[in-house]
Amino acid sequence: MSTAVTTGRGEQLSTVAHTVAAGLSGHGVDRVFCVAGESYLPLLDALYDVSQIDVVTCRHEGSAAFMALADAKLTGRAGVCLVSRGPGAANAAVAVHAAAEDASPLVLLVGDVPVPEADREPFQGIDLGRHFGGMAKAVWRLQEPTAAAEFVARAFRVAESGTPGPVVLAVAEDVWRLPGGTEVPCRRTVCGPSIPDPHTTDRIRNLLAAARRPLLLVGSRLEGAQSRAVIREAAERHQLPVVTSNKNQHLLPNRHGAYAGHLHNNTQASQFAAFDRADLVLAVGTRLDNSTTKRRRFPTAAQPLVHVHPDAGRIGLFHQPAVGVAADPLAFMHQLAHWPADDPGGGRSQWMAELHGLEVEKAVWHPVQADDGVVFGGVIAALDELTGGEVTVVVDSGTFTSWTYRHLRFGERGRLLGISSSSMGFAVGASVSAALRNPTTPTVAVVGDGGFLMNGGELITACARRLPVVYLISNNSSYGTIRLHQDKDFPGRTIATDLANPDFAALAESFGALGLTVRTPADVQPALAKALACAGPAVIEVRTNLEFASAYRRTGKGSPAGQGHGGRNGR
């Protein structure tokens, strides 16, 4: 595909900027997220003439990169973010870290300092290799103009292959305008699916045939409608209870009889105790990351493990499998779904019913009153009732997310969107990505008061595009997770965890969004119903209580079983 482009001014151009723009288009990119910067203005100008690429203008590079990361999760392709040098690149680092921890493909294009100024203490200069080197799969600086097409193709290939992750590609400010070559690869490299060899297949079939209490653990590499259908088919054929990896609760409808739960920081102890009784764990499409495996304590060394993942380098890294398979997870699941059904002793249906029963029991909301605010579990239970789980929920970070995992049961079209790094502020912009990708399914951002204000400026991005996003803010005037740890470790010595907050509903109205406030349990359903029916963005501020989660953590009555391991600012 030629990079020669006729601009709106009637000029014929073939520059690095146009080569990169054509390369993005050729790789199927239809949306990019950015904060405009002078160091890549030629690329923005080139994108002006590429009508099939939607350029989303954001208010902070961190949330722009979060949006691109969310878009990657929603499409299965690398998300693309454009930022300027120095401060812009530094701001985007939080999402590069999240993409690495989540194994999600992300291409960060950085407009860099001019070539003559490199390594000479330039204005807004930053050593991108050192800055991103511990997080990104690759960090490259394009200086040879004729290699522009090659670098774009390499960026996508590396970001999306093996264990996916972030790639940073920098282009010097003065390189964009140089001649960029004559040809561009018009599509990404497509490789056929890899499948287990017959000997390996026989070993797995024998392990499954002998198992009375098998467990199918599915992960993010099985995202998509086709994968979700084949998970259900395999579960029903072999009477396999299905548990999902961290932040992938939606991969099987939660009311399906095979659904056994979601592995995350707050998974119920009773559920983990049941999972420990499994006599075979089939882990397909998951890296077996830290949160999914309860800090590498599950599966136990005594449990036979079959691990199917595209990247051989991940297999056996922390868990020694009985059989490790470097193969396409979807191709393997198709094989599994068509193997002859085999249930030794006929006990698997009972095992599946037992695990699903634990999940059903856990999901029941028992109304509880608190003196200092609305208990957030009731809000999530109401959301489940109003939507039937047919909703995209974008979770931020904080103790309130435990209620989402517990009381929202995702349906056929439901989708959970979150990040393993538990970085605050993700949900504000990521919900914009979700609403852009799937405007027919309600999008609800579940976010705390601290997280919302970290990237709250992106509310105007939702307003500018009139996106039907509901921002459900849990406001307890605190960095809640850290406060819980603080109260436990240093009782009576509160410092740095109290927050002064605005009137979030009034703030929303000033942006042009619908603003609502929930102060009592009776306010919950009417506010949710009104927000879900709104044609544009809506903000619901829920005045939640601070002490309830801590108290119920001690008593165990109807609360999340434990709180997540904390981090900076309420993670």
N, C-alpha and C positions, 0 to 999 in steps of 0.2 A: 504494500500500500504506500503510495507516494506521500511524502510529508508536505509537498507543495500545497499551500492553502490560500484560497482567495479570501482576503479579509473584507470586512464591511467597507473598507476604504478603497477596495478594488486592487490592492497590491498582491503580488504573488510572493509568498514567503516560504522558505524552507529552512527554518532555524531549529536549534536545539529545543526551544520552547514548543514549537509545533511538532517536532518529533516526539517529545514526551507526551503532549496532548493526544497525538494520534496513537501512541503506544497505550495510553490509558484506555482510549476508546476501543482499540483492538483487543484489549484484554477483558472486555466486557464491563468495564467500569461505567456505571450510569449515575453515580453520585459521589461527590467529594465534599469534605468538610474543611473549613479554613478560617483563619483570621488573616485578613489581607496584610501583606508586608511588601515594602519596596524592593526587597531582595529577590522576589520572584514575580514581580509585576508582568514580565513578558509571558510567563506561563498563564497567568490569569487572562491576559489579552488573547492568547491562543485559544483558551477555553471558551472565550466569548463566541467563537465561531463553531464550537462543537455542541450542537443543540441537544444531543442525546446525553450529555453529562450535566446533571443538576449540581450547581455549586451552592452549597449551604453556608451562608455567612454566620459565623458564630461570634461569641463575645469573649472567649478565653481559649487559649490554645489547649489547655488541659481538657476542657469539656469538648472541644472540637475533636481531639484525638479519642476521647471516650466515645463520642458519637460514631466515629469511624470504626472503633472496636466493636461497638454494639451492632453496627451494620454488617460487619464481618460475621458475627454470630448468627445474624438473621438470614444471611445469604449463603454462607458457606464459602464465600470468596474473600480475598483480602480487602479490608477496608482501607480507604485512602484519606490521608490528612495532609494538608499543605500548611506549612508554617514558615515564618521568617527565622533568620539566624539568631544566635545568642539567646535573648529572653524568650522568644517564641519556642525554640527548640527545648530550652530548659523547662518551660511550662508544660510541654507535651510529654515530658519524661514519665509523669505519673501513669499515663495510659500505655506507654511502651513497657513499663514494668508490669502493668496488669495484663497486657497481651502475652508477655513472656510467661507469667505465672499461670495463665489460663490456656496456654498453647493455642492462641488465636492468631490468625494471619492479619498483619497490619503493615501497610507501607506508609512510612512517614517521609514525605518529600520536603526537604529543607532548602530554602534559598539561602545560600551561604555568602561569606565575605568574598569580595573580588580576588581573583588569583594573585595579583601583585601584592595584596595586603596579608595574605596568609602567613601565619607564623611571625608576624611583625607587630604584635599587640594591636590588632585592628579594632575598630569600633564594633561593639557587640560580637566580638569574636569568641568562639568556644571550640575546644578540641572535641569534636563530636565522637571520635573514636574512643577517647578516654571516658567521655561522659556517658555514652550508651553501650560501651563495650561489654559490660557485665550483664546487660539486659537483652540486647538485640542479637538476633541470629547473625546479622551482618551489618556493617556500617561502611558505606562506600562514598567516595567523593568523585563526582564526574568532572574531569578536567579536559578529556579528549572529546571534542564535539562529535566526531564521527562514531563514537562508541555509545551515543545516547540511547539508541534503540536496544542495543545489547544490554545496557545497564537496567533499563526498564523491564525487559524480559527476565533478566536474572533476579531482579527484586521480587517480582511476583512468584517466580518459580521457587525461590528459597523460602519466601514467606509461607507458601501454601503446601510445600512438600514435607515428607517425613513427619516429624512433630512440628506443626505450624508454629509461627511466632512472628515477632516484629522484625522488619528490615528498615534501616534508615538510609536514604539516598539523598546526598547533598549535591546541589548544583550551584557553582559559584555565580554570583550576580552578573558578572560580565560574560559568562559562558552561554547564558540563555539565548543571547542574540546572535551567536555565531552560527554558521551553516551547520546543519545537523545531520547530514547524510541524505541518502536518496530513498532508502527502503526501510520499512518498519515491520517487524513480525506482527501480523494482524490478529493473532489469537494466542492464547496461552498454550503451553505444551500440555498435551493430553496423553496420559499413560493409561493403558488398559488395566483393569483391576487385577491384583495379585490374589491367588487363591492357594490354600494349603495343598500340598501334594497328597496323593492317595494314602501313603503310609501314615502321615500325620493325621489325616482325616480319620483313619481307622483307629488310631490311638485315642482320639477325642471321643469317637462314638463308643468305644469300649468303656471309657471312664463314665460317660453319661449313662450308658446302659446299666452300669453297676450302682449308680447313685440312687439313693432313696430320698435324700434331702438336698437336691441340687439348688443352686441359686444363680440366676442370670443377672450380672451386674453390667449395665449399659451406660455408655458415656457419650461425650459431645461429638465424637466422630460418627455417631449414628443420628445426627440431626437431620431433619427433613421428613416430608410426608411419606416417602417410600420406605425410609428406615423405620419410621414409627409403625407403619403397617406390618412390616416383616417381623418386628419385635413382638407384636401382638400374635401374629401367626405362629411363630416359634413357641411362644409361651403357652398358647392353647394346645398345640400339637403335643408338646412334651410335658405339660403340666408343670411349667417352670415358673416359680415365683420370680418377679422382676423387681430389682432395686436399682435406683438410678444414682449416678455419681453426683458430686457436688454441683448445685445450680442447674441440674438437668431433670428436675422433678416432673416435667411435662412429657417425657419421652413415651410414657404409657398413660392413658387416661387413668386418673387416680381412683375412679370408682370401678375400674375393671377388676375382676376377681383375682387376677394374677399380680396386681400391683402390691408390692411389699414394703415400699417406703423410699425415702430419699436420704442419702448419706451426706451429712453436712456437719458443721461445728456443733449443732445442738440436737443431733439425732438421739431419740429416746434410749436410755440405757436398756430398757426391756427389749427394744428391737435389736440392739447390738447383741444382747445375750442370745436372742433367737438366731441371729445370723451366724453366730459362732458355732451353732449346732449343724450348720450345713456340711455335708460330706463331699461337696464339689462346688467350686466357685468358677463360673464361666465369666470372665471379665472381658468384655468386647467393646472396643472403641473408647476405652478410658486409659489414661496414663497411670492410673492408680496413684493419684496425687495425694498430698499430705492430708487435706481435709476429708477426702473420700475415704481414706483408709484409717481414719481416726489416729492420725500421726503414725502411720505405718504399723498399726497393731491389728489391722484386718486386711486381708484374710490372715489367719494365724499360720504358723509354720506347719501345723498339723493338718491343715485343710488342703487337699489337692486343688491346684489352681491351673486353669487354662487361660492364658493371656493372649488375646488377639489385638494387635495394634500395628499400624503401618510401619512404624519406626522400630527396627530391631534393636536400636540402641537403648530404648526404654524398657525392653523386656528383660526381666531379671535384675533390674537396677536396684530395687529394694526388696522385691518379693520373688523368691525362687519358684518358678512355675514347674508343674509336672510336664506341661507342654506349652512352649512358647511359639507363637505363630506371627511372623511378620507378614501380614496380609491385609487386604482391604476388609474392614469390619463389615460393610454392607454385603460384600460378596460372601463372606463367611456366614452371615446371618441367613442369606438365601439358601445356602447349603443346609444349615441347621433346620430351617423351617420345612425342608423337604425330606429330611431323614425319616425313616419309618418310626412311628411313635413307639416308645418303649417305656413302660412304667413298672419296674420290678416290684412285685408285691402289692401293687395298686395303692401305695400309700402317698404318692406325691400330691394327689388332690387334697388330701387331708393336711399335708404340710403347707401347701399353697393357701388353703383356707385359714390355717392358723396364723400365718404371717400377714395375710390381708386383714384378718380380724384385729390384730394388734394395731394396724394402720387405721382401721375404721374407728376403733375405740379411742385412739389418740386424737382423731380429728373432731370428735364431738365437742362443741362449745358448751360449757356450763357457765351461765352468766354469773358474774362476780361484781360486786360493788366496791368502790374504793372512795375514800374520803377526799383524796387530793387530785382527782381527775378521772377521765374515762379510761377504762382498761382496754388496751388496744386490741386484745383478742376478740372482743365483741365487734370491733370495726371490721376486722378481716372476716369474721363469721358472716356478717351482713353482706360484705362484698361477694362472698361465695354464694349466698342465697340469692342475691340479685342477678348475678351473672351465670350461675351454674358452672363456674369454672371456665367459661368460654371468654377468656380475657387474657391480654398480655400484661403481665405484672413485671415491672422493672424494679428490682430491689436495690436499695442503697446499702448502707452498713449501719449496724446497731442492734441492740437487743430486740427491738420491735420486729425485726425480720423473722425471728423465731415463730411469731404468731402466724406469719404468712405461710411458712413451711408446714405449720401444724394444721391450720384451719381452712386454708384455701385448697380445694381439690380440683386440679386442672382437668378440663374436659378435652374433647377431640381437637378443638381449635385453640386450646389454652397454651400459653407460653410463659415460662419463667425466664427472665433475662437478668443476669447478675454476673459479678466477677469474683474470682476466688481470692484476689488480693485484699478484698474488703476495704478498698479505698473509698473514703467518703466523697460525695459529690457526683458519683457516676450516674445515678438515676435521673438527674435533672435533664441532662442532655441526651442520654441514651434513650429516654422515652420519646424524644423528638425523632430519633432514628426509627424506633418501633412504629410510631404513628405514620411516618412517611412510607414505610414498607408495607404496612397492613392497616390501612385506614378503616376497614370494615369491621375489625375486631376492636373492642374497647381497649385502650391503653391506660394503665394506672401505674404511676410512679409511687412506690412506697418508700418514703424518705424521712429522715429525722430533721429536727430543727437545725442542728449543726451542719448536716450534709447539704440541706437545701441552700443555706446561705453561702456555702463554699462555691457553688456554681449557679446561684440563683439568677444570674443575669441571663441564662439561657431560656428563662420563661418568656422573654421577649422574642426569642427565636420561634418558640411555639406560637406566640401571639401573632407574629408577622405572617405566619403561614396558616393561621386559623386551624391549628391541629387539635383534634378532640382528645387531649391528654388530661387526665385527672391526676393532680399532684396531691397525694394523701400525706400530709405532714404530721408526724408524731412529735408534738411539742411538749417536752417535759422540762424545758429551760435548763438542759444539762447535756454534757457529753456522757450519755447514759451508761454505756458499757464501761468506760473508764471509771465513772463514779461508783459503779457496783464494786469494781476491784478496789477502788480507793477506800470505800466504806468497810470492806472486808479486811484489808491489810493495814489501814491506818484509821481506825474508827474515830469519829469526832474531829478529824483534822482535814476538813474539806478545803481544797485549794485548786484553782485553775480549771475546775470542771463545771462551775455554774455559768449559765449563759444569760445575757440580756437579749431579748428578742423583740422584733417589731410585731405589729399587728399584721400577721401574714395575709389575712383576708383583705385588709385595706391595701396592703402592698400589691396583691394580685389585681385588685380593681384599678390601681394606678397604672398597671401594665396593660390593662385592657382585657384581663381575664375575669371570669366569674370568681368571686371570693366568698367563702362560706366558713363559718366557725362552729365546731361541735364542742359543747361544754358538758352535755349530759348524755347518757345512753339513749335517751329518747330522741336526741337530735341526729343519731347516726344514720338510720335508714333514709329519712327524708333528704338529708344532705347528699348522701351517696346517689340516690335516685335522681336528684336534680343535676348533680355534676355529670353523671353518666349520660344524661339526656342532652347535655349542652353541646352545641355545634362547634365550640372552640375550647380553648384551655380553661380548666377550672382548678381552683386551689381550695382544698378543704383543710383547714387547720384544726387538728384534734388536740384539745387540751388533755394530754395523757398524764397519768400519774407516774411519779418517779419511784416510789418505794415498792409498788406492787410486785414487780418481777423479782426483786431481791427477797421479799417476804415469802413468795411462793416458791422460790428456789430453795428456801430452807424447809418449807412444809411439804412441797411436792404436789400441792393441790392445783391441778388443772393448768399448770404453767409449763413453759418450755423446760425440758429436762436439762438444766445447766445452761450457762450462757457461753457464747463463743469466746475463744481466747482473744484477749483485747489487743489493741494496738494504739497507735497515735490517734488522739482525738475521737475516741468512741468507736473504733473499728471492732 
